[in-house]
Amino acid sequence: MARVCGSVAVAIILAGISGRANADHPSVDAGQGMAGPVTTISAMPLPKGAVVAGARFEYVKPDQYSDDQLEQLAGQHIHAHSSDYLMSTSVGAGYGVTEHLMLAVSLPYVYRSDIRAGHHGHGSGGVAINAVEEHGDSSGIGDLVMLGKYSLPATEHADCRTALLFGIRTPTGETHESDVSGERLDAEHQPGSGSWDPLAGAAFTYRFDRLTLDASLLYAFTTEGAQDTELGDRASYNVAVSYRHGGEVHRHDDNAGTLHRHTEWDTTIELNGEWEDQHKVGGVSEEYSGGNTVYLSPGARLTTGDGWAASVAVGIPVVRNVRSSHPENDYRLIAGIGRAF
């Protein structure tokens, strides 16, 4: 089989307003001469026998709650929390099983800095006491995700493709991290969930010469995990427009007719939505958890002729409808590097 050349990007979605790694998957544009997004999943197939691998870094900065705000929320019986930032580094790989089917795995390492939470209690005489508990940091291996992408056969419009997404998140992550006082952190602050969560979705791609339109939806059906906690269903919904600068494709005049590509740039603009349902603890819904955020994410990707690719995008929230158990996010930064073999 001829060596796969051209562009490749391994993009791993870390969904979740509170920073929990939800669904990881590689999204690939391998040797097709088309622009591609940083986060939105492409419907284009990976060539049969092709292998891609990469790493992705995400930094999420929330609008922190002050201690006064946490105490006020605690006085309203809202168990709110805040942290300084979230960092997640994931590694992943994908394989083209057939002309239409791609399978992929990815594994994150999750770090949360300076977790604080409001606490409501009662002292002597029944006097209400609202305080802030300092929990410190949380870090560890997250949940391994396995994802499949089946690209439906092309019709007479070869540049218009649709794909079905399916997979599962497995409970490989750490769920027994302790705070600075030695107490076990709540389930939502752990690197792993302890639950088996099926994934399902779809992706769509349409190419207009150098311009490419992508859209994708990936839904996680969460189940009960560690500490009798179900962290709430999650959905990642995205749309992206990408433009390729340069990088004309041609074939070498040799017996193999090998495809050759020069270094090229893609510029992208995406809308990345993250929705989270309410959490359940012991079967009881937490009224003030969950919410929805939509990021406007400009980005760029550099692809070399020998299959390396690097990407970066900055997400600025344009819709922030998050319930009060945790603060809204201020911005996020995503960067990645990948290669096709």
ABEGO torsion letter per residue (X at the ends): XBBBBEBBBBBBBBBEAAGBBABBBBBBBBGAGBBBBAABBBABBBBBGBBBBBBBBBBBBBBBBBAAAAAAAAAAGBBBBBBABBBBBBBBBBBBABAABBBBBBBBBBBBBGBBBBBBBBBBGGBBBBBBBBAEBBBEBBBBBBBBBBBBBBBABAABBBBBBBEBBBBABBAABBBAAGBBBBAAABABAGBBBBBBEBBBBBBBEABBBBBBBBBBBBBBBBGGBBAEBBBBBBBBBBBBBEGBBBBBBBAAGBBBBBBBBBBBBBBBBBBBBBBBBGGBBBAABEEBBBBBBBBBBBBBAAGBBBBBBBBBBABBBBBAABBBBABBBBBBBBBBX
